[in-house]
Amino acid sequence: MKAKENRPVKKVHLTNFRIAGFSYWDGPEAFEQLKVGTRLDLVREPDNKFDAYAVALYLGDFKLGFIPRGENHDISKYLDMGLDDIYEVRVQRISPDEHPENQVEVIVYIKNQNK
């Protein structure tokens, strides 16, 4: 049986989480610039002394914090392989009245490379 030919999926949900260390890094300084849908950058930190799989989240020059330990293992491996262009990272939720560590939730998609 031949598989159905469908339109290619452009991106699929991988994970979502709150930014770890948001209040410790530049999160509070960048908070007003963050909106739902704002795109963020991933930066691998292989020499991080606290977490060998550390992946930081940036908005321009602002280091917002990190992907939590429970979510970063596989993502860090793909970044180490140079596959950073497979991810799309966006702000999913902003809750200004919550504790600073819970104010920003992020969603990570895997993008289809056959655009």
Residue frames as qw, qx, qy, qz and C-alpha x, y, z in Angstrom:
[[0.000, 0.889, 0.457, 0.000, 0.00, 0.00, 0.00],
 [0.421, 0.418, -0.006, 0.805, 1.37, 3.37, -0.99],
 [0.253, -0.474, -0.460, 0.707, 1.57, 6.07, 1.70],
 [0.173, 0.899, 0.398, 0.051, -0.62, 9.11, 1.25],
 [0.455, 0.226, -0.001, 0.862, 1.18, 12.17, 0.04],
 [0.229, -0.874, -0.403, 0.148, 0.41, 15.00, 2.41],
 [0.170, 0.895, -0.160, 0.380, 1.72, 18.50, 2.66],
 [0.624, 0.121, -0.550, 0.541, 4.97, 18.40, 4.64],
 [0.502, -0.789, -0.318, 0.159, 4.81, 19.35, 8.29],
 [0.286, 0.814, -0.179, 0.473, 6.66, 22.61, 8.79],
 [0.057, 0.445, -0.672, 0.590, 7.32, 22.16, 12.51],
 [0.710, -0.394, -0.565, -0.147, 6.29, 19.91, 15.37],
 [0.466, -0.773, 0.219, -0.370, 6.16, 20.51, 19.10],
 [0.607, 0.259, -0.681, 0.317, 9.14, 19.03, 20.97],
 [0.485, -0.385, -0.621, 0.480, 8.85, 20.42, 24.49],
 [0.090, -0.786, -0.067, -0.608, 7.88, 23.39, 26.57],
 [0.652, -0.320, -0.463, 0.508, 9.21, 24.63, 29.91],
 [0.195, -0.979, -0.050, 0.024, 9.83, 27.62, 32.15],
 [0.510, 0.673, -0.358, 0.398, 13.25, 29.26, 31.79],
 [0.797, -0.434, -0.261, 0.330, 15.61, 28.07, 34.53],
 [0.543, -0.279, -0.063, 0.789, 17.56, 30.87, 36.22],
 [0.201, 0.750, 0.411, 0.477, 15.46, 33.62, 34.63],
 [0.292, -0.948, -0.094, -0.090, 15.78, 35.96, 37.63],
 [0.716, -0.494, 0.211, 0.446, 19.49, 35.20, 38.07],
 [0.528, 0.113, 0.427, 0.726, 20.58, 36.17, 34.54],
 [0.018, -0.065, 0.167, 0.984, 19.28, 38.99, 32.29],
 [0.053, -0.497, -0.843, -0.198, 15.63, 37.91, 32.34],
 [0.102, -0.762, -0.470, 0.434, 14.35, 40.82, 34.45],
 [0.117, -0.504, 0.239, 0.822, 16.19, 43.35, 32.23],
 [0.059, 0.044, -0.734, -0.675, 14.71, 41.87, 29.04],
 [0.194, 0.382, 0.855, -0.291, 11.24, 41.14, 30.43],
 [0.322, 0.647, 0.209, -0.659, 9.52, 44.14, 28.82],
 [0.256, 0.484, -0.595, -0.588, 10.83, 43.08, 25.38],
 [0.071, 0.014, 0.994, 0.079, 9.35, 39.58, 25.66],
 [0.624, 0.158, 0.029, -0.765, 6.00, 38.94, 24.05],
 [0.778, 0.121, 0.607, -0.110, 4.16, 35.73, 23.22],
 [0.774, 0.605, 0.171, 0.076, 5.71, 34.54, 19.97],
 [0.010, 0.899, -0.431, -0.078, 9.09, 36.23, 20.48],
 [0.915, 0.272, -0.265, 0.134, 11.80, 34.08, 18.95],
 [0.508, -0.770, 0.387, 0.023, 14.74, 33.09, 21.16],
 [0.577, 0.582, -0.573, 0.025, 18.18, 31.67, 20.39],
 [0.934, -0.351, 0.029, 0.055, 19.78, 28.55, 21.83],
 [0.274, 0.767, -0.544, 0.202, 23.46, 28.67, 22.80],
 [0.927, -0.140, -0.327, 0.117, 25.20, 25.50, 23.90],
 [0.180, -0.823, 0.453, -0.291, 27.49, 25.83, 26.95],
 [0.899, 0.068, -0.429, 0.050, 29.52, 22.59, 26.95],
 [0.466, 0.253, -0.551, 0.645, 31.97, 23.93, 29.57],
 [0.483, -0.608, 0.008, -0.630, 29.25, 24.87, 32.06],
 [0.166, 0.312, -0.839, 0.413, 30.53, 23.61, 35.43],
 [0.483, -0.027, 0.557, -0.675, 27.03, 23.00, 36.80],
 [0.785, 0.342, 0.427, -0.290, 25.50, 21.08, 33.89],
 [0.398, -0.247, 0.700, 0.539, 27.40, 19.25, 31.13],
 [0.265, 0.462, 0.757, 0.380, 24.30, 19.50, 28.88],
 [0.014, -0.647, -0.304, 0.699, 23.65, 23.23, 29.50],
 [0.266, 0.463, 0.535, 0.655, 21.81, 25.17, 26.80],
 [0.057, -0.412, -0.290, 0.862, 21.27, 28.89, 27.38],
 [0.256, 0.736, 0.599, 0.187, 18.39, 30.92, 25.97],
 [0.273, -0.263, 0.048, 0.924, 19.09, 34.36, 24.52],
 [0.289, 0.866, 0.408, 0.005, 17.11, 37.34, 23.29],
 [0.324, 0.889, -0.187, 0.264, 19.74, 39.30, 21.35],
 [0.349, 0.494, -0.610, 0.512, 22.54, 39.97, 23.84],
 [0.549, -0.439, 0.363, -0.611, 20.35, 39.18, 26.85],
 [0.338, 0.073, -0.936, 0.074, 21.01, 35.79, 28.44],
 [0.609, -0.397, -0.131, -0.674, 17.58, 34.86, 29.80],
 [0.675, -0.367, 0.564, -0.302, 18.58, 31.63, 31.54],
 [0.008, -0.312, 0.926, 0.214, 18.67, 27.96, 30.59],
 [0.745, -0.087, -0.514, -0.416, 16.65, 25.03, 29.36],
 [0.683, -0.517, 0.383, -0.344, 15.93, 23.08, 32.58],
 [0.181, -0.451, 0.873, 0.051, 18.12, 20.02, 33.22],
 [0.579, 0.175, 0.773, -0.193, 15.29, 17.59, 32.61],
 [0.615, 0.711, 0.269, -0.211, 14.71, 18.99, 29.12],
 [0.153, 0.876, -0.361, -0.280, 18.21, 19.75, 27.79],
 [0.638, -0.316, 0.672, 0.205, 19.95, 16.38, 27.31],
 [0.658, 0.394, 0.584, 0.268, 18.78, 15.52, 23.79],
 [0.283, 0.953, 0.108, 0.013, 18.71, 19.12, 22.58],
 [0.280, -0.824, 0.436, 0.229, 22.33, 19.61, 23.67],
 [0.668, -0.097, 0.668, 0.313, 23.43, 16.53, 21.70],
 [0.546, 0.666, 0.449, 0.238, 21.88, 17.83, 18.48],
 [0.035, 0.993, -0.101, -0.051, 23.42, 21.27, 19.05],
 [0.519, -0.581, 0.556, 0.288, 26.81, 19.58, 19.56],
 [0.643, 0.209, 0.650, 0.347, 26.34, 17.97, 16.13],
 [0.106, -0.180, 0.306, 0.929, 25.82, 21.40, 14.57],
 [0.048, -0.456, -0.796, -0.394, 22.10, 20.90, 14.02],
 [0.035, -0.351, -0.429, 0.832, 21.02, 24.17, 15.63],
 [0.274, 0.108, -0.322, -0.900, 18.88, 25.07, 12.61],
 [0.319, -0.273, -0.875, -0.240, 16.39, 22.27, 13.34],
 [0.227, -0.511, -0.678, 0.477, 15.00, 24.15, 16.36],
 [0.078, -0.578, -0.200, -0.787, 12.58, 27.03, 16.58],
 [0.363, -0.353, -0.658, 0.557, 12.24, 28.48, 20.07],
 [0.124, -0.546, -0.243, -0.792, 9.51, 30.96, 21.00],
 [0.167, -0.044, 0.584, -0.793, 7.97, 32.53, 24.08],
 [0.247, -0.342, -0.859, -0.291, 4.73, 30.65, 24.71],
 [0.416, -0.767, -0.477, -0.101, 3.35, 32.30, 27.85],
 [0.241, 0.338, -0.341, 0.844, 4.10, 35.37, 29.95],
 [0.519, -0.678, -0.515, -0.074, 2.73, 35.70, 33.48],
 [0.219, 0.600, -0.282, 0.716, 4.02, 38.93, 35.04],
 [0.557, -0.611, 0.153, -0.541, 2.24, 38.35, 38.38],
 [0.967, -0.168, -0.181, 0.060, 3.96, 35.03, 39.06],
 [0.635, -0.623, 0.293, 0.351, 7.29, 34.43, 40.81],
 [0.210, 0.777, -0.428, -0.410, 10.10, 35.56, 38.44],
 [0.214, -0.290, 0.909, 0.209, 11.23, 31.95, 37.84],
 [0.368, 0.379, 0.848, -0.032, 7.71, 31.14, 36.57],
 [0.247, 0.661, 0.111, -0.700, 6.99, 34.25, 34.50],
 [0.438, 0.577, -0.451, -0.521, 8.10, 33.02, 31.07],
 [0.789, 0.032, 0.613, -0.013, 7.29, 29.71, 29.42],
 [0.155, 0.567, -0.601, -0.542, 9.02, 28.68, 26.20],
 [0.896, 0.248, 0.325, -0.172, 8.06, 26.23, 23.48],
 [0.164, -0.508, 0.717, 0.448, 10.57, 24.37, 21.32],
 [0.837, 0.441, 0.123, -0.299, 9.66, 23.08, 17.88],
 [0.533, -0.202, 0.663, 0.485, 11.59, 20.83, 15.54],
 [0.441, 0.646, -0.113, -0.612, 11.47, 22.30, 12.05],
 [0.865, 0.336, 0.363, 0.087, 11.16, 20.30, 8.87],
 [0.345, -0.528, 0.440, 0.639, 14.36, 20.62, 6.88],
 [0.296, 0.245, 0.747, 0.543, 12.53, 19.91, 3.58],
 [0.155, 0.557, 0.304, -0.757, 10.86, 23.30, 3.36]]
